[in-house]
């Protein structure tokens, strides 16, 4: 969240979004030691997608941790993560640049089936992961604040 706030204006997020909205990020069992954190670029991408109205491209997997300056750090378990993406028939995967050496562990069939892209900064991730904005965030909020409808008809008062 800190890096999203810091880079807000540069990536097209109105800083008022942070004053007007509350955010809660929940990572169950976050204090339990694991193989290593890998969801940094995914959480950042999800937050930027939400705040800019730019949807994440379908059939995309990603893994990587980030620094507060937006640098993408390498992760462990790349073979397992790439094979999981392959089994799920995803088309593309974003991996940290420093994990390039791990490609030798990936079976050739999976390597050929996937479009594997390497990233070193969150700007690279956003350029590859996000589509153009469908609707500006303000338009989404205005639509969401209208009364609910059922099949396009306004609700009747009881």
NORZI-V403066 format. One line per field, one symbol per residue. ss: DSSP state (~ for helix, > for strand, _ for the rest). burial: b if it has 16 or more other C-alpha atoms within 10 Angstrom, else e. A space follows every 10 residues. Layout:
# NORZI-V403066
ss: ???
burial: ???
This chain:
# NORZI-V403066
ss: _~~~~~_~~~ ~____~~~~~ __________ _________~ ~~~~~~~~~~ ~~_>>>___> >>__>>____ >>>____~~~ ~~~~~~~___ _>>>>>~~~~ ~~~~~__~~~ ~~~_>>>>>_ >~~~~~~~~> >>>___~~~~ ~~~~~___>> __>>____
burial: eeebeeebee eebbeeeeee eeeeeeeeee eeeeeebbeb bbebbbbbbe bbbbbbeeeb bbbbbbeeeb bbbbbeebee bbbebbeeeb ebbbbbbebe eeeeebeeeb beebebbbbb bbebbbebbb eeeeeebeee eeeeeeeeee eeeeeeee
